[in-house]
Amino acid sequence: MSQSGRTVYIAGDHNVRCDVCGFVYKRSDFMMQWNNLLACGECYDPKHPQLNIRGYVDKQSVKDARPESDNDDDLRFYTPTSGDDL
């Protein structure tokens, strides 16, 4: 930190190496990223909003499912019609 060109002493503010670029800065200039990397102000990368999207479980079953049948007599609802029937 500097104030009018002078470096200001902050107790407990030690030198830290940036996990992204490797440059050394004071700890007060760093932020913890979402992926647990300690990054300087220039390298800090906020978490992208699309990384927060979570999937959801949907029902895979078919509503009112009926078993298939090989028997043609099960076609109860089908009545063949011709032009004379109308």
C-alpha positions in Angstrom: 0.0 0.0 0.0 1.2 3.4 -0.7 0.1 6.8 0.4 1.3 9.8 -1.6 4.3 7.8 -2.9 5.3 6.4 0.5 5.0 2.8 1.6 2.9 2.5 4.7 3.8 -0.1 7.3 1.0 -2.5 8.2 1.8 -4.8 11.2 1.6 -8.5 10.2 1.4 -7.7 6.5 4.1 -10.1 5.1 5.3 -10.8 1.6 3.4 -13.5 -0.3 4.0 -15.1 -3.7 1.0 -15.1 -6.1 -0.1 -18.6 -7.0 -1.0 -17.5 -10.5 1.8 -15.1 -11.7 4.5 -15.8 -9.2 5.2 -12.2 -8.3 5.7 -11.2 -4.7 3.3 -8.7 -3.1 2.1 -7.8 0.4 -0.6 -10.1 1.8 -3.1 -7.3 2.0 -3.0 -7.1 -1.8 -4.2 -10.7 -2.2 -7.6 -12.3 -2.5 -8.5 -16.0 -2.2 -10.1 -17.3 -5.4 -12.9 -19.8 -5.7 -10.4 -22.5 -6.5 -8.3 -21.9 -3.3 -5.5 -20.1 -5.2 -4.1 -17.0 -3.5 -4.1 -14.4 -6.3 -2.9 -10.8 -6.5 -5.3 -8.0 -7.6 -4.2 -8.3 -11.3 -4.6 -12.1 -11.4 -7.8 -12.4 -9.4 -10.4 -14.3 -11.4 -13.9 -14.4 -9.9 -15.9 -17.6 -10.3 -17.9 -17.7 -13.5 -21.7 -17.7 -12.9 -22.2 -20.8 -15.1 -20.0 -22.9 -12.7 -22.9 -22.5 -10.1 -25.4 -24.3 -12.2 -26.4 -27.7 -10.8 -28.3 -30.4 -12.5 -31.5 -31.8 -11.3 -33.0 -35.3 -11.3 -35.9 -35.7 -13.6 -38.3 -38.6 -13.8 -37.3 -41.1 -16.6 -40.5 -43.2 -16.3 -43.3 -43.1 -18.9 -46.6 -42.0 -17.4 -49.4 -44.7 -17.8 -47.1 -47.2 -19.4 -48.6 -50.4 -20.8 -46.7 -53.6 -21.6 -46.4 -54.5 -25.3 -48.3 -57.5 -26.5 -47.8 -59.9 -29.4 -51.5 -60.9 -29.4 -53.6 -59.0 -32.0 -56.7 -59.6 -29.9 -55.5 -56.9 -27.5 -56.3 -54.3 -30.1 -59.7 -53.8 -28.5 -60.0 -50.1 -29.3 -59.4 -50.5 -33.0 -62.4 -51.1 -35.2 -61.8 -51.3 -38.9 -64.3 -49.2 -40.8 -65.0 -48.8 -44.5 -66.8 -46.3 -46.6 -70.1 -48.2 -46.3 -70.0 -48.0 -42.5 -70.2 -44.2 -42.6 
